[in-house]
Amino acid sequence: MSIPMLFWRERTPELESITSVWAIRAAVMMQRIVPADPCVSIILVQSDASAEVIIRGPETAPRSEILLPGYTWIGIRLHPGVQLKDFPTRQLTDSFRILPADSNGQFQFEGTLLQFPSFSNAQELIKQMHDLGYISGKALNSQESPQKVMSSKSYSRFVKRSTGLAPYKLYQLQRMSEALRLLRQGTPAVTVASELGFADQAHLTRAAKQFLGYTPNELVRWPHNF
């Protein structure tokens, strides 16, 4: 029986601020492609001897990442529009910040010592940060119409300030995140293309390569076989 080279888990907590929580570790050193993502993420990278917390902003293109054996990654993805105090989303777009942590996953945020929890209760960190005033804003959906009290230009600035992304870019990335979810559930690519408003399956394939780094057929197996 073959031994899995990559261990991946993902879940969606019942908390308005969080899109999903994921965890990954590799049995051997390997490279994977991380898809573009409209979310700000808080990620713990931990081994037996060291740890660090990464605040990573929205990513508008796929990127390559090296996974090392002996390390575990636990990530919390915040809904677009949810913001971290003193980490402007516009400055985090396609960028990241590293916060030192001890080997137990404790780290300083705005002078407060926080404990990064396990995969199973990661939402407790977000609840604590919200209670401390370190998290603000609410989820934005690219399909929402501009508020009546705002002009289109004002609404565009509001979306850019809240998510780090222009409204159309937010729409593209949220649509591709939904495409990834549906494809991994086994929804046929032709159905995904139709449901999400792509011109045809070829259009979906081009967009998947551009934003996710893989074709729809490859994404059925992502991230387990990469």
C-alpha positions as CSV (number, residue, x, y, z in Angstrom):
1,M,0.0,0.0,0.0
2,S,1.4,3.4,-1.0
3,I,2.0,6.0,1.7
4,P,0.4,9.4,1.0
5,M,3.0,12.1,0.4
6,L,0.7,15.0,1.2
7,F,-1.8,15.3,4.1
8,W,-4.5,17.9,3.6
9,R,-7.6,18.8,5.6
10,E,-10.0,21.7,5.2
11,R,-13.2,22.7,6.9
12,T,-15.7,25.6,7.1
13,P,-16.3,26.8,10.7
14,E,-19.7,28.4,11.6
15,L,-18.2,31.9,12.1
16,E,-19.1,34.8,9.9
17,S,-15.5,36.1,9.6
18,I,-13.9,32.8,8.3
19,T,-14.1,31.4,4.8
20,S,-12.3,28.2,5.8
21,V,-9.6,26.6,7.9
22,W,-7.0,24.3,6.4
23,A,-4.0,22.2,7.5
24,I,-1.2,20.6,5.4
25,R,2.0,18.7,5.9
26,A,4.2,16.7,3.6
27,A,6.0,13.4,4.2
28,V,8.9,14.5,1.8
29,M,10.1,17.8,0.5
30,M,7.8,18.8,-2.4
31,Q,6.6,21.8,-4.4
32,R,3.0,22.8,-4.9
33,I,1.2,25.6,-6.7
34,V,-1.0,27.7,-4.4
35,P,-4.0,29.2,-6.2
36,A,-4.9,32.9,-6.3
37,D,-7.1,33.7,-3.3
38,P,-9.2,36.8,-2.5
39,C,-8.8,36.1,1.3
40,V,-6.4,37.4,3.9
41,S,-5.0,34.4,5.7
42,I,-3.4,33.9,9.1
43,I,-1.0,30.9,8.9
44,L,1.0,29.1,11.5
45,V,4.1,27.3,10.2
46,Q,5.3,25.0,12.9
47,S,7.9,22.3,13.6
48,D,9.0,20.6,16.8
49,A,11.7,23.3,17.3
50,S,10.4,26.5,15.8
51,A,7.3,28.4,14.5
52,E,6.2,31.6,12.9
53,V,2.9,33.2,12.0
54,I,2.4,34.6,8.5
55,I,-0.2,37.2,7.7
56,R,-0.7,36.8,4.0
57,G,-2.9,39.1,1.9
58,P,-5.1,38.5,-1.1
59,E,-3.2,36.9,-4.0
60,T,-4.1,37.7,-7.5
61,A,-2.0,35.0,-9.2
62,P,-0.9,31.5,-8.4
63,R,2.5,31.0,-6.7
64,S,4.9,28.2,-6.0
65,E,5.5,27.0,-2.5
66,I,8.0,24.5,-1.0
67,L,6.7,22.1,1.6
68,L,9.3,20.7,4.0
69,P,8.9,17.4,6.0
70,G,8.6,17.9,9.7
71,Y,6.5,21.1,9.4
72,T,2.8,21.6,9.6
73,W,0.9,24.6,8.1
74,I,-2.5,25.6,9.6
75,G,-4.2,28.5,7.9
76,I,-7.3,30.6,8.7
77,R,-8.8,32.3,5.6
78,L,-10.8,35.4,6.4
79,H,-13.7,36.5,4.2
80,P,-12.8,39.4,1.8
81,G,-13.8,42.6,3.6
82,V,-12.7,41.3,7.1
83,Q,-9.6,43.3,8.1
84,L,-6.8,43.0,10.6
85,K,-5.9,46.1,12.8
86,D,-2.7,47.8,11.5
87,F,-2.4,45.4,8.6
88,P,-4.1,47.4,5.7
89,T,-5.4,44.9,3.2
90,R,-4.2,47.0,0.3
91,Q,-0.6,46.7,1.6
92,L,-1.0,43.0,2.0
93,T,-2.1,42.3,-1.5
94,D,0.3,39.9,-3.2
95,S,2.5,40.3,-0.1
96,F,2.9,39.0,3.5
97,R,4.2,39.8,7.0
98,I,5.9,37.4,9.4
99,L,5.3,37.4,13.1
100,P,7.7,35.5,15.4
101,A,6.2,32.7,17.4
102,D,7.5,30.2,19.9
103,S,7.4,26.4,19.3
104,N,4.0,26.2,21.0
105,G,2.4,28.6,18.6
106,Q,2.3,31.7,20.8
107,F,2.8,35.0,19.1
108,Q,2.5,38.7,19.8
109,F,-0.2,40.8,18.0
110,E,-0.5,44.5,18.9
111,G,1.3,43.8,22.2
112,T,-1.0,41.0,23.2
113,L,0.2,37.4,23.5
114,L,-2.0,35.1,21.5
115,Q,-2.1,31.3,21.2
116,F,-2.5,29.9,17.7
117,P,-5.0,27.0,18.2
118,S,-5.2,23.6,16.6
119,F,-6.9,22.9,13.3
120,S,-10.0,21.7,15.2
121,N,-10.6,25.0,17.1
122,A,-8.8,27.6,15.0
123,Q,-11.9,29.8,15.1
124,E,-11.2,30.5,18.8
125,L,-8.3,32.7,17.7
126,I,-10.5,34.8,15.5
127,K,-13.2,35.2,18.2
128,Q,-10.5,36.4,20.6
129,M,-9.0,38.8,18.1
130,H,-12.5,40.2,17.4
131,D,-13.2,40.7,21.1
132,L,-9.9,42.5,21.4
133,G,-10.8,44.9,18.5
134,Y,-8.1,43.5,16.3
135,I,-10.6,42.4,13.6
136,S,-13.2,44.6,11.9
137,G,-15.3,44.8,8.8
138,K,-17.6,42.3,7.3
139,A,-17.7,39.9,4.4
140,L,-18.1,41.5,0.9
141,N,-19.6,39.7,-2.0
142,S,-18.6,40.8,-5.5
143,Q,-22.2,40.2,-6.7
144,E,-23.6,42.8,-4.3
145,S,-24.8,46.0,-5.9
146,P,-23.3,49.4,-4.8
147,Q,-25.1,50.9,-1.9
148,K,-27.6,53.5,-2.9
149,V,-25.8,56.2,-0.8
150,M,-22.6,55.6,-2.8
151,S,-21.6,56.5,-6.3
152,S,-20.0,53.8,-8.3
153,K,-16.6,55.5,-7.9
154,S,-17.1,55.7,-4.1
155,Y,-18.2,52.1,-3.9
156,S,-15.1,51.1,-5.9
157,R,-12.8,52.9,-3.5
158,F,-14.7,51.3,-0.6
159,V,-14.2,47.8,-2.0
160,K,-10.5,48.5,-2.7
161,R,-10.0,49.8,0.8
162,S,-11.8,46.9,2.4
163,T,-10.4,44.0,0.4
164,G,-7.3,45.3,-1.3
165,L,-8.9,44.5,-4.7
166,A,-10.8,46.4,-7.3
167,P,-14.4,45.2,-7.6
168,Y,-13.9,43.3,-10.9
169,K,-10.7,41.6,-9.5
170,L,-12.6,40.6,-6.4
171,Y,-15.4,39.1,-8.7
172,Q,-12.8,37.2,-10.7
173,L,-11.1,35.7,-7.6
174,Q,-14.3,34.9,-5.8
175,R,-15.7,33.2,-8.9
176,M,-12.6,31.1,-9.3
177,S,-12.7,30.1,-5.6
178,E,-16.2,28.9,-6.1
179,A,-15.1,27.0,-9.3
180,L,-12.4,25.3,-7.3
181,R,-14.9,24.3,-4.6
182,L,-17.3,22.9,-7.1
183,L,-14.7,21.0,-9.1
184,R,-13.3,19.4,-5.9
185,Q,-16.8,18.3,-5.1
186,G,-16.9,16.4,-8.4
187,T,-19.1,18.9,-10.3
188,P,-18.4,18.4,-14.1
189,A,-16.4,21.3,-15.6
190,V,-19.1,22.0,-18.2
191,T,-21.6,22.4,-15.4
192,V,-19.3,24.7,-13.4
193,A,-18.7,26.8,-16.5
194,S,-22.5,27.2,-17.0
195,E,-23.4,27.9,-13.4
196,L,-20.6,30.5,-12.9
197,G,-21.2,32.4,-16.1
198,F,-18.2,31.4,-18.2
199,A,-18.7,31.6,-21.9
200,D,-17.9,27.9,-22.3
201,Q,-15.8,25.1,-20.8
202,A,-12.7,26.4,-22.7
203,H,-13.1,29.8,-21.0
204,L,-13.2,28.1,-17.6
205,T,-10.1,26.1,-18.5
206,R,-8.2,29.3,-19.4
207,A,-9.3,31.1,-16.3
208,A,-8.4,28.1,-14.1
209,K,-4.8,28.0,-15.5
210,Q,-4.5,31.8,-15.0
211,F,-5.8,32.1,-11.5
212,L,-5.5,28.6,-10.0
213,G,-2.5,27.2,-11.8
214,Y,-4.1,24.0,-12.9
215,T,-6.7,22.8,-15.4
216,P,-10.2,21.8,-14.2
217,N,-9.2,18.1,-14.6
218,E,-6.1,18.6,-12.4
219,L,-8.1,20.5,-9.8
220,V,-10.3,17.5,-9.2
221,R,-7.3,16.0,-7.4
222,W,-5.9,19.3,-5.9
223,P,-4.1,19.5,-3.5
224,H,-3.7,15.8,-2.7
225,N,-1.7,14.8,-5.8
226,F,0.5,17.9,-6.1
